[in-house]
Amino acid sequence: MKMCRYIGVGVTLIAATGALASQPSTSVNVHIGSKKFTESVLLGHVLTQLARSRDAVATYTAELGGTRILWDALLAGRIDGYPEYTGTIRREILGLDKTPPASRADAKDRNRELERALAPFGVSMTAPLGFENNYALGMRRETADRLHIRTISQLASHRGLRLAFTNEFINRSDGWPGLRDIYGFAGSRPPGLDHDLAYRALEAGGIDATDFYSTDAEIAAYDFIVLRDDRGYFPRYAAVVLYRTDLEQRAPAVVTAWKSLAGRILTPSITGMNAAAKIDHVPEQRVAAEFLARTFGKSTPIHGATTWTRLRRRTVEHLSLVGISLTAAVLVALPLGILAAKRRRWGQGILAIVGIVQTVPSLALLVFMIPLLGIGGPPAIAALFLYSLLPIVRNTHSGLTSIPTPLTESADALGLRPSERLRRIELPLAAGSILAGIKTSAVINIGTATLGALIGAGGYGQPILTGIRLNDTGLILEGAIPAALLALAVQGLFDLIERGLVPTGLRLRDS
């Protein structure tokens, strides 16, 4: 069928480059992950470089998400290890008692308790790496001095201050809910912000207080005040490495290397690493390599990618996400749209179902897919596929149902079978509407695919995410500009297809 061939050309061109990324690759021995803040990314690079120094084939998925995403990925075997903190393990992951340890010796006993509690999950924990990155609340020095605030209790007593916390902190069991109850904060729930954006909002005076990570470089760089936890609410967050216990059999040298970090990363060292990456914009991979060279006396080769190499890789990843999901959406949505138009009783139900899918926030849809498909490309493609259905189904239905009745009656008079009438008359007449739906889906898909970086799917969203975290406009533009150009190119491609396929009088005009 002519129309289907033309549609296929457009979708296939989008998917063609992406198909190159799906070639079989060498299997890996160790897969490391990290959360989406700088310290975790740096530690992830340290773990990865140590694994490679032990001749392991290691892959690293940085900025994978929050605590639950990393923990679930570890349990499912999607990753083999990642950096974590004892306070988070105790309260957020295992839900153990909330009483802070009274002493360092007590902390050692509690760490052994954590090891025993993790064992049934098939997860092990290294000894603490040497520093604690504790939750804290903080303010600008100017505001704290003016209001004479030095403790969290004093902060809670000032009712009119503008509080805003990071999104994860607001919902964590060791975050805002318990803090509010212990310190008696009044008022409604504070708004949530990205961790890095919260620092910028505080520095600009947009908010009066937020939550800190105690080793963050911004505290000293912006001369912020860390408020004393005078009621001892926050537990100790000693940095450790969580790893799958079976890794001790599969790659014992890697586990030994990770364990050798115990007590070797002290607070000044990690704070300096954070500052080098976030304030001085030294590449994180290099910061990790320099730390390992200082600590173990061995230099690690760094294979830094050029801007064009990164752009080429991200383009292939983005085209894979868009091309595969859009192709699948066309193959499913076109028949659904035809069915909705031909079976009026079913039509409203089909349109309602795909419409409901479209109302689910895109980030939530991505997260919903993780338990089913893991992390990386598959859950992102599945979510993008679902998001692409509505415009194609709706426009196919609209195009077919808007054909003038006399034309369909003429086809009946000529004795055309329903399938022939659909193929020769109805689909060609509805082609403009159908192509408009596919074009809309493609453009939406390209933009939404940038969120795939939040679950390790790569694409143009990765430099955007990293640029926001590092306050690096160049990195943000490295992802945003190609994504915008790709959307314009795809729109132009479908405009050309429409000119070749649809007669001038039947083309849809933008109002």
N, C-alpha and C positions, 0 to 999 in steps of 0.2 A: 504494500500500500504506500502510495507516494508520500502522504503526510507522515506516516510512521517512520519512513526512511529519513525524512528531513529532521524530525524530532530526534531520531537516533543519532544523526550527525552531530547535532548540538550537544547532546548529553555525552556522547562518546568522546568528543574533543576535550570536554572538561575532565573526563575520567582517564584519558589516555596517559597523560604524564603520571598521574597517580598510580597507575598500574605498575609502573617501574619500581615503586617502593614495596610492592608485595612479593618480590622475588624471595626465594628461600634464603635465609641468612645462617651464618654459623651459630650453633647453639651456644648459650652462655652458661658458665658455671655459677656465677654470683650476680644477683640483681640487687642493687642498693637503691633506696629511696630516701627522700627527705621532705620535711614540711616546707611551707612556702614563706619562711623568713630567713634572713641572711645567715644567721649563725647555724641553723640546721643545714642550709645549702653548703656552707663551708665544711662542716663536719662530714657531710655526705661525700664531698670531694676528697677529704682525708681518707675516709674508709675505702673509697674507690681506688685511690692511688696506692694505698697499702695492699689492697687485694691484687692489683696488677703487678705490684713489686714481688708478689709471691707466685708469679706466673699464672694467675687465674685470669680467665676471660670474664671481665666484669663490665656490666652496663649500669649506668646511673640515670635515674629518673628524678630530677630535681623539681622542687616546688610542686609536689604531688598533691598537697592538700593539707587538711587538718589532722588532728590526732586519730579520729575514728577511721578516716580513709586509710591512713598508714597502717594502723593496727589490723583492720580487716584485710588489707592487702598482704600483710605478713602472715596472718592465719591461713589465708587462701593459697599461699605459696607464690603470689605474684611478685613479691620481693623477698629477699633473704635476710635483710638487715636494714636498720635505720637508726639514727640517733634519737634518743628519747630522754626524759627526765623522771627521776624517781617520784617526785610529787605528783606528776601527771599519771604515772603508772598506778600509784597507790589510790588516788582519788577518782580520776576520770576513767581509767581503763578497768581497774579491779574493784573499785568502790569499797575499799577498805576503810578502817576507822580514820577519822579526821583530826586526830590529836597530833600536833607536831612533836617530833622527837625532842627530848629535853637536853640531850647532849650528843656529842660526836659518837661516843660509844653506843648510845641508844640508836643512833642512825645506822651504825653497822649492823646491829641486830635486826633492825627493820629492813635493811637491804637483803639480809638472808631470808627474812620472811617473804619479801617480794620474790626472790628466786624460787622459793618453794611454791608460792602461789602461781607463778608463771609456768611451772613445769607441766601441769596437766594440759596446757594449751600447746605443748610442743615448742615453747619459746624459752630461750635462755637470756641472761643479762650479764654483761661484763661488770667488773668492779667500776666504781665511779672514775671518771676520766680526770678529775682533779679540780673542777670548778662547779659552782652552783649558779644557775641562771634562774633566780627567783622572781615570782610575780611581785610587783610593787605598784603603788600609786604615786603619781608625781605631778608637779606643777611647774610653771615658770617661776623663777626665783623672785622676780619682781612682785608677782601676785602673792606668793607665799609670805614674803617679807611684809607686804602692806597689810595683810590680814593676820599676821602672826600665826601662821599654820606650819607645824612641823610634824604632826602625827595624823594618822587616818581619823582618829577620834575628833580632832579639831576640824578636819575637813568636813566630817559628817554633821558637825554642829552649825555649819554655814549653809543655810537652806537655799540661798539664791544663786549658788554657783552653777555654772554650766558644765555638767559632767558628760563625758562620752567615752565609751570603752570599745575595745576591739570586739568584733562579732563573736569570736570563739569564747572570749572571757565572759561575755554576757550570759552565755548558755551553759558554761562548764559548771560542774558540781563544786569545783574549787575556785570558782570565779565570783561573779556578781551576786547570785542568789544567796550564798552563804555570807558573803561580805556585807550585804544589805542587812541581814538578820543580826549578825554579830555586832555591827557598829551602829545600827539603827538609822541608816540612811532613809530620809523621807522623800516623798515625791514619786513620780511615775518612773517607769523603767527608762534609763538613759538610752540615747540612740547608739547604734553600732557603727563602727568605722573599720576600714582596713587598718592593720597595725601601722604601716608606714604612713598612711594618710593621717592617722591620729596624731603622730608626732608633728607633722607639718601643720595641722590645724592648731595644735597647742602652741607651736612656735609663732604662728601668725596671730594668736590671740582669739581664734575662733571658738575655742573651748578653754575651760579653766583647769581641768584635771582629767587625766586618763590613766590607763594601766601601762606599766613599763615592764620590760624584761631587764633585769638588773645589770646584765652585761652589754646592753645596747650602747653603741657608740654615740647615738644622738644625745644621751644624757649629759655627757661632758661637752660635746660639741655645741649644744644649745644652752649650756649652763642651767639645766633643769634641777629642781629639788626633788629628791626621793623622800617620801614621807615614811616615818617610822611606823611599823606595824605593831602598835603598842598593845594590842590584845592578842598577838601571836596567832593570827588567823591563817596566814599562808604557810604551807609546809615547805620543807627544803626541796629544791629541785636540782639534785645532783645529776649532772650529765652522765649518761651511760650509753651503751650500744645494746639494742635489742636485736636478737637474731634467732632464726629457726634452729632448734636444737640439732636437727638432722644435718646441718651444715658442718658440724664437727666431724661427721663421717665423710661428707662429700668434698669438703675443702678444709681440712684441719689446719693447714698452714695459714689460711686466711683468718680463721678464728684466733689462732695464736697471735697473728699480727694485730688484730683488733684489740685483743686483751693486753697487748704491750703498751697500749695508750693509757692504761690505768695510772692515774696520778701524774700524767705527763703534760696535761693541758691545764695550766693554772689560770686563775682569773685575769691577771694582767695580759697573759698571752692571748686568750680568746677575745678579750676586749680590744686588744690591738689588732687582731685579725678582723674583727667586725669593723673597726675604724678604717682599716686599709681598704676593705671592700666597699663600704657604704660612703665614707667621707672622701677618701682619696681615689675611689673608682679603679682600684687595682683589680684585674680579673680574678674572680674567686678561685679558679683552678690554680692560678699562680700563687695566690696567698696560701693555699693549702700546701702546695709543693714547697714553698719557702719554709713553712712551719716544719714539715717533715725533714727537710735538709738540716735545719737548726737542731731538731730533736734527736734524729737518728744518724745524722752525718752522711745521709745518702741523698743525692739529687734525683728527682723524678722527672723524666722527660715530659715536657708539656707540648702537646700538639694543638696550638691555638688555631682556630678557624678564622679565615678572613671574613670580612663583611659579605663578600660575594658568595663565599662557600656557605656561610650560614643562610643567606638569602635563598640560594639554590635548594638547600636541604629543607628549609621551611616551606618553600613553594611546593616541592614534591609532597611534603606531608599534608599541606593544606589542600592541594588538588586531590589527594587520595581521599581525605575526609569528605570533601564536597562532591567529587565525582562519583564515588561508590554510593553514598547516601542518596544523591539526586537520581542516579540511574535506577536504584531500587524503588525510589518514590514514584518515578514515572511509570515503571512497570506495574506497580500496585495501584496507584491513584487513578490512572487513565481508565482501567476497567471498572474501578469503583464509581468513577464519575459517570460512565456510560450506564452502569447498573442503576445508579441513583436517578438518572434521567428516564430510563425505560421502565423502571418499576417504581412508580410514584409512591407506593406504600412504603417501600424501603428507603426511598430517597431521603426523607427527613431524618430517619434514623442514622443513615450513613453520614450525612452532613453534620448531624449533632455530635456523633462520636469523634470525627476528625476535628470538629470545632472545639470540643472539650480538651483534646490533646493539646491544641494550640494555646489554650489558656494556662497550661501548666508552665510556670517560669522555667526558662531554658536551663538555668543552673540547677534547679531542682530535678529536672528531667535527666540531666547528666548524672547526678548523684544517685538517682533511683536505679540507673542502669548498672552501677558498679557491683552490687551483690550478684547480679545475673551474669555479667560479662567481664568482670574484673576491671582493670584500669587500662589506660592507653586508648588505642584507636577503636576497638570494637564497641565499647559503650558510647563513645562519641558519635560513631557512625549510626548506631541504632537510634540515638536521640535525634540526630539531624534528620534521619529518615522520617521519623514520626512528625517532626516539625515541618517537613516539606510537603506533607500530604494535603493539607487543607487548601492552599491556593490552586493546586492542580485539580483536585476533586471538584471544588466549587466552580472553577472556570469551565471545566469540561461539562458539568451539569448545566451551567448557565448557557453555554454555547449551544448545546443540543436542544434545550427546552425553549430557546428563543428563536428557533428556526420557524419562519412563517408556515402556518398550517397548509396553505395552498400548495406549497412545494412538496410537503410530505404526501399530500393527497394525490398530487400528480405522479409521484413515484409509485403509489399504490395502483393508480390507474394503468401504469405501464407494466404492472405485473411483477415488479421487483420484489424479490424475497427480502425479509427484514435485514438479513446480513448484507445483502447487496446494497440496499438502500442506505444502511449505515456507512458502508465503505465508500460508495460512489457519490453520495449526495450529502449526508448529514455531517460526517467527519470533515470533509473539505469545507463545508459552510461554517463549521464551528472551529476551524483550524486557528483563526486569529485569536479567539478567546482561549483556546487550549494553550497555545504558545505563550500568551500573556501570563497564564497561570504558572507555566514552567519557568518562565523568565523571573517572575516574582519569587518563586521558591528558590531559584538559584541565587539570586541576590541576597535574600534573607539567610540562606544557608551559608554563604561566604562570610557574612558578618557574625552569625551565631557560632560558626566553627572556631572563632578565636577563643571561645570559652573552653574549648577542648583542652587547652593547655593546663587548665586547673586540675585535670585528672590524668595528666601525662600523655596526652594525644599529640602534643607538638603543634606544628602549624604556625601561622603568623601570630597567634596569641601568646606564644612563648616569649618573644622579645618584648611584647607589650607588658606581660606580667612581670618579667624581670626588670624592665625599665621603671615600672611603678614602684617596685620594691626598692630599687637602688636610686630612685629619683633621677634617672638618666633619660632626658628627653630624646636623645639620639636613639636609644634602644626602643623607646616607645614608637618613634616614627619609623624605625626599621620594620616594625610589624604593621603599623596602622596604614602607612602609605601603600605598601604592596597590596594589602587587603582591599583598600579603596580602589586601586587601579584594576585589580582582578575583577571586582564587582562591575566596574565600568566596561571592562573588556567583555565580560560575559553578557552584559546587557546589549552591547553593540553586536555581539555574535548572534544573539537571538533576533535582533532587529534585521540583520542581513538575511537570516533564515526566513523571517516573516515576509520580507520583500520577494524572495524567490518562490515562496510557497503560496502565499495568500494574495488573491487579486486586490488591487488598490481599493476598490469599493468595499471590500470586506474587512479591511484592516481596522484594528481598534485604535482610536486616537486618544492620546492623553489629553485630559481636560485642562 
